[in-house]
Amino acid sequence: MEYVSALVPPVVMAVFFIGLIRVIVKTQGGANKAKEDAAVDAALAQVKGPRPAPRDVEG
């Protein structure tokens, strides 16, 4: 019976992992995809922001 108790945690984790992957795959796209893409684009634009122009370094 020790082998059963040794196998239960990995099997349970595998089942939950497969369920998580299925949920992620199912929720991709759909009606909210445009709103999600716009939110990500806005967040990236805010993080990047305007960059200062490189200055010339004379040696």
HUCOR-V768239 format. One record per residue. N is the residue number from 1. PHI is phi in whole degrees, 0 to 359 (* if undefined). OMEGA is omega in radians with two decimals (NA if undefined). Layout:
n=N phi=PHI omega=OMEGA
n=N phi=PHI omega=OMEGA
This chain:
n=1 phi=* omega=3.13
n=2 phi=293 omega=-3.13
n=3 phi=294 omega=3.11
n=4 phi=293 omega=-3.14
n=5 phi=292 omega=3.09
n=6 phi=282 omega=-3.10
n=7 phi=270 omega=-3.06
n=8 phi=298 omega=-3.10
n=9 phi=301 omega=3.11
n=10 phi=296 omega=3.14
n=11 phi=293 omega=3.12
n=12 phi=297 omega=3.12
n=13 phi=297 omega=3.13
n=14 phi=295 omega=3.13
n=15 phi=296 omega=3.12
n=16 phi=294 omega=3.12
n=17 phi=296 omega=3.11
n=18 phi=298 omega=3.10
n=19 phi=297 omega=3.11
n=20 phi=297 omega=3.12
n=21 phi=298 omega=3.12
n=22 phi=297 omega=3.12
n=23 phi=295 omega=3.14
n=24 phi=298 omega=-3.12
n=25 phi=294 omega=-3.11
n=26 phi=292 omega=-3.06
n=27 phi=272 omega=3.08
n=28 phi=284 omega=3.13
n=29 phi=80 omega=3.12
n=30 phi=86 omega=-3.03
n=31 phi=291 omega=-3.07
n=32 phi=269 omega=-3.06
n=33 phi=299 omega=-3.12
n=34 phi=296 omega=3.13
n=35 phi=293 omega=3.13
n=36 phi=294 omega=3.12
n=37 phi=297 omega=3.13
n=38 phi=294 omega=3.13
n=39 phi=294 omega=3.13
n=40 phi=293 omega=3.12
n=41 phi=298 omega=3.13
n=42 phi=294 omega=3.13
n=43 phi=295 omega=3.12
n=44 phi=294 omega=3.12
n=45 phi=295 omega=3.13
n=46 phi=291 omega=-3.14
n=47 phi=291 omega=-3.11
n=48 phi=290 omega=3.11
n=49 phi=59 omega=3.11
n=50 phi=286 omega=3.14
n=51 phi=260 omega=3.11
n=52 phi=292 omega=-3.14
n=53 phi=291 omega=3.11
n=54 phi=292 omega=-3.12
n=55 phi=267 omega=-3.14
n=56 phi=280 omega=3.09
n=57 phi=250 omega=-3.14
n=58 phi=263 omega=-3.06
n=59 phi=268 omega=NA
